[in-house]
Amino acid sequence: MLEVLKQVIGNLRANKLRSFLTMFGILWGVIAVVILSATGDGFQAGNQHLLEELGRNIAIVWGGQTSSQAGGQRAGRGISLTVDDARALARESPMIAVVTPELERSGVRVRSAFNATSSPVHGIEPQYQAIRTIDIQFGRGLRLADEEQALRVAVIGADLAKKLFAERDALGRRIFLDGLPYDVIGQIRKKDQEDSYSGPDNDKVFIPFSAAARDFPRKDAPPGVVSQIILSPHPWVVAGLNDVFESRTSRVEDIVWPLESEVRRVLARRHGFEPDDPSAIWMWDTTISSLMFARMVQKMKSFFTAVGFVTLALGGVGVMNIMLVAVRERTREIGVRRAIGATRSQVQRQFFLEGFLLTMLSGALGFAVAIAICTGVNALPMPTNRFQGMIVTWTTGLLAVGALVVVGIVTSTLPARRAAQLPPVEALRYEI
């Protein structure tokens, strides 16, 4: 192997320009495969990060207005969601893992000992915090005891904490919500949130749902009516979305998604509307948004990968050409080796290893350059939260290495076979 490596290096040095151009084709092909795949992974990770800043596989349900008659009741009837609706969804639907009602009051006057502002106040149950990514940076989150006792405690967003307390520690301090005293028990980390249904969490106050129902009930609805219901499906429901998409028989807009159909089934029975009434309830399912973006990025990655493979294949053709030229230029050498006892398999192995090592050397350099480029790009400020930098995963590395090995084997086999099949007598008489 060492002798073969010396011969490869000798041949490269003897034909510097040709060798450089050939190696550059392989090198650029590997760079293209790695960088384009890493770019696609960066966009996918960025979008997933933003979706998870809103919530981890959540759906938001609002009451609407019926568009058709049902059960003897008129069309145009308003549907108001209640706490009992949330309990029914949790009890009756096997698809739903977590359900929580939410009460929202906007424009609440929030005052501390140092400053005052207005902010949305949200009444939530403890399980809400996990599925809505309410990650606590300082202090603690809301607990079941807070809910059961309707305690006047609050978790506040990072931006609101800065408005109320500047650089001071907010924990343990008292704030007043429309004059009512609440103690700050936790502060949320700063969230990179672009998507929301009621404003960024950085500016909100979260209090126990029972306390909100007592202190900040909806002014425009009877007791028990909530602003929206937040739910999260079981993982197997999310995993099956792609099969639902692939098995569609009409437009994407006409797909009946399982989770929405299940929610409509439960709520239609409780409120007396048709389950297929499109405007009786409104639902935003973030798992579908995640699925659509993931499919788009996958198509983009497939295209990028195909471009990289074409570039790599062209580089492989260059390697094949230089090895065929090497066979022609070393015909007399091959004749001498065969005359003194070298077998066809030995000659074939030599030229195969030369071509394969040339490909692997070019690929290794290309992979190193690609990693350096990705590292350099990641050190720069990212232009948007939807791009998390160039992410080189182990699958990308295996893809590049696998493609490189295939190209090396394919492009080295033909020149090696041609060298091995040269007749020794004709090879000795050959003149360039």
N, C-alpha and C positions, 0 to 999 in steps of 0.2 A: 504493500500500500504506500509506503514511504517513497519507493522508487517511482511509482505511478504519479504521486503528487509532485515529485521533482520534474517529471516529464511534462506534466500539465503546466507548471510554472514556467518551464523552459519554452514551451510552445506559446504561452501568453506573451512572454518577453520578446519572442522572435517576431510576433505579429501584433504589436502594441495597439495600433489604431483599430484594426479589425477586431481584436479581442475586447477592446474597450466598448466599441459599438455593440458587440454581441452581448457583453455583460450588462450594458446599460439597458437593453431591452428587457432582460430578466429582472434587473434591479427595479426598473420603473414599473413593471407589471406587479411585483410584490408590493411596492409602495402604493399602487393604485388599489389593490385588493384590501390592504390594511386600512388605509386612510378613508376610503369611501365607506367601508363597513363600519369603521369607528365613528364616522360622522352620523350615519344613520342611527347607531346606538345612542349617540349623544342627544339627538333630537327626541328619540323615544323616551329616554330617561328624563329629559327635561319636561316633556309633556306629562309623564306619569307623576313626576314630583309636584307639578302644579295641581293636578287632579287630586293628589293625596293631601295637599294643603287645604283643599276644600273639604275632603273627607275620603275615607278608605272604602271604596265601593259602596257608595250611598245613593239613595233615591229620596227626593223631596216631593211630598204630595200636598197639593193645595185643593181646596174645594172650589168648584166652578159653578156653572149654571146649565141646567138640563136643556137639551135641544130637541127633545121629543117627549111625547106623553108616555107615561108608564104607570101602571097600577091605578089608573083613573085619575092621576094627577096631571096638572097642566105642564106644558113645556115652558121653559124660561124660569123655572124654580131654582132658587139658589141652594147650593149644597154647602153646609158649614160642617167642618170636621171637628170632632170632639175628643176628649180624653178617652171616652169609651171606645171610639173607633180605633185608637191606637192599641188599646187592650185587646180588642177583637182581632186585629191583624196579628198580634203576637200569639194569640190563643189558637186561631183557626188556620193560619197559613204555615205549612211545613217548609216553605221556601225562605221564610224570613228568619234571620238569626237575631236581629236586634231591632226594636221599635221604640221610639221615644217621641212624645209630643213636645211642642215648642211654643212658648208664648213670647210675643215680641211687642215691645212698646218703643217707638222711635221718639226722638226729641226730648228725652228725659233730662231734666236739669241735674247735672252731677257736680257736686261741690266738695272740695277738700279744704283743709286749713290753709292751703297756699294758693289755690286757683279754682276756677269754675269753668265748666263747658257744658255742652249738650251732647248726649250720646245715646245710642240704642241700648236698651236693656232687654236681655233674653232670659226667660225662665226655662231651665233645662233640668232633666234628670241625670243622675250620675253616669249612666251608660252612654249618654250623648257625647261625652268628652272623648271616648275612645274612637267612635266611628267618625267624628267630625274633626279629628286631629287637634283637639284642644290640649296641646302639650304644655305642661307646667314647667316653667324655668325656675321660678322662686316660689317657695311655700308649698301649698298642696291644692289639689282640686276639690270639687264638691263631692261629698260622700253621702251614703244612704242615710246616715243619722241627720245630716243637714236637711235632707228632703223630708224625712219623717217628722222632724220637729219644726219645719218651716222656719229655720233660722235665718236671720238677716246677715248673711255672709255673702261675699262677692269675690269672683275671680275676674281680673281686668286684663285687657289687652296691653301690649307693650307701648304702643303710641299713646293710648289714653293715660297710662301710668306716667309717662313723661310729661304730658300736659298738666296733670294734676299735681305731680310731686317733683317735677324736674329731675334732678339727679339723686334725689333722696330715695331711701328705701320705702316702698309702699306697703310692705307686709305689716300687718297689725294695726295699721292706721285706719281711721274712720272716714268714710265718705257719706254724703247725703244724696239720696236719689229722690228728687222732688220733695226734699225736706225730711225724708225717712232715713234713719241712721243704719248704715251697713258697714261691717268690718271686712277689710280686705284680707283674704286668707291665701291668695295665690295670684301670680302674674304669669301670663302666657308668654312663651318665647316669641320673638319677632318672626312673623310669618311672611313668606314670599307668595302672597295670595293674589292671583289675578282674576280667578273665577269666584263668584259669590252669588247668593240669591237675596242677600239683605245687607250688603256692605262688608268691608273687610273686618275680620275678627280682631285686628290690632286696635280698633277703636271701640270695642264693645265692652259691656259689663254683663257677666253671666252670674245669675243667682239661682237658688233652688226653685224648681217649678212650683212647688206648693207656696213658696213665699211670693212668687210673681202672681199666682192666681189670687192671692189675698190682697197684695198691695198694688198690682198693676194689671188688673183684668182688662180684657178687650172692652173698649167703650162702645164699639159698634155691634156687639153681639151678646147673647145671653151667657150666663155663667156656664163654664164647661167647654165653651168653644175655644179652639186653639188657633194659632196663626198658621202652622203647618205641622206635618208629621214627617219625621226623619226615620228612615229604615235602612237596614243593611241586609242583603241576602246571604245565604250560606255560600261557601266557596264553590260547591258543585253547581250552583245556579250560574255563577259567573263563568265557570269553565265550559258550560254548555252553550254559551251565547254564540260562539263561532259556528257550531253545528247548526244552530237556528238560522244564522245568516247564510250559510252555504246551502241550506235546503229550501231557501225561499223560492217561490214560484212567480213572484211579481216584483214590483218596485221595492226598494229599500224602505221608502216611506210607508208602505202598506204592511210591513212585517208586524205581526202580533207578538210582541216580546212576552216571554212567560211571566216575568215578575209583574209587569204592568197589568197583564190579564188577571193575575191572581189578586192583586190589590183591588182592581175593579170588581171582581167577583164578590169579594167580601163586603166592600163598601156599597155596592149596588143593592145587595140584599138588605142592608141596614137602612139605606136612605130611599129605597124605592125608585131607582132609576135603572135604565137598561145598561147592562155591562159594556155594551159596545157604543154607548153614547160618548162621542169624542170630547165633549166639552163639560160633562158632568164633574169630572175631576181633571186636574192637570198634574202631570208627573214629570220630573226631570231625573232621569236615570244616568248617573255618571259612568256606570259600567259600560253603557253603550257608547258613550263618547270615547272612553278608553279603548274599546274594541275597534272602533272606526279609525282612530288615530294609529293604533298599533298595526292595523292592516295596511294603512297608507304607508307607514314607515317601512313595513316589511316589503311592500312592492318596490319602494324606492331603494331599499337595500339590495333587493334582488337585481334591479337594473344596474346599480353601482357595481355589484359583484360581477355581473356579466361583463360589464365594461372592463373591469380589472382582469378577468380571465382572458378576454380577447387580447388585451395588452400583453399578458403573460404568455399566451400562445404565440403571439408574434415574436416575442423574445425567444421562445423555444424554437421557432423556425430558424431564427438567426443562429442559435447554438447548433442546430442540425447542419446548417450550411457550412459553418466554420469547421465542423468535424468532418464533413464530406470533403472539403478542401484539404484538410489535414491528411485524410486518407490518401487523396490523390498525390499530395506533395511527398508523402512518406512511403510511396509504393515500393521503391527499391529497398528501403529499410525493412518493410514487411517481408519482401522476398528473401532477404538475408536471414531474418529471424526464422522463417519457415524452413529455409535450407539447412540451418544448423540444428533443427529439431523442435522448434516451437509448434505446438498444435494449434488447430483452428480455434479451439476454445480459449487458449491462452491469449491469442491475438484479439479475439472478440472481447474478452474480459478487459484487456488493457484499454482498448478504445472506448468501451462502454464506461469504464470508471473515469476516463479522462473527461468525457462529456458530462457524466453525472456530477463529478466534482466541480466542474466549471459551472454547472447550473446551481448547485448547492452554495458555492462560494458567492455567486451573484445574488442569490436569494437571501443569504445571511446578511450581506451588506444592505440589501434593500429593506429587510426587516428592521435592521438597526437604524437606518435613515428614517423609516416610517415612524418608529417609536420616538426618535428625536424630534421629528416634526410635530407629532401629537403632544409631546411634553411641552414643546415651545408654544404651541397654540393654547394649551390649557393654562399656561402661565399668564396669558393675556386676559384682560377683563372680558367677560362674556357679554356679547351684545344683547342678549335677552334671556329671561328665565326659562324660556322654552328650549334652550340649548345648554346642555350640561357639560359641554366640552367634548373632546374626542376620546371616546371610551374604547380602549382596546381590551376586549374580553378574551378568555381562553378559547372560546369557540372561533373568534376571529383568527387567533394565532394558529389553531389547528387547521382551519380552512386554508390559510395561506401556505402552511407547511405541506398539507396534503396536496394542494394544487401544484406546489413546486416539485414535490416528489414525482407526481404523475407526469408533469412536463419533462422532468429530467430523464425519467425512464423511457418515455416515448421518443424524445428527440435524440437519445443516445443509442437506441437499439439499432436503427437503420444504418448509421455509419459504422457501427461495430460489426454488424453482419456483413456489410460490404467489404470491410477490411479483411475479415476472416475468410471470405470466399474467393479472394484473389489467388489465382494459380501461382505457385512459387516461381516457376520458370519464366512466365510472362512478367511477373513482378520484377525479376532480376534484370530483364531486358528493357524495362520501361524507362523512358526518358521524358523529362518534363519539357 
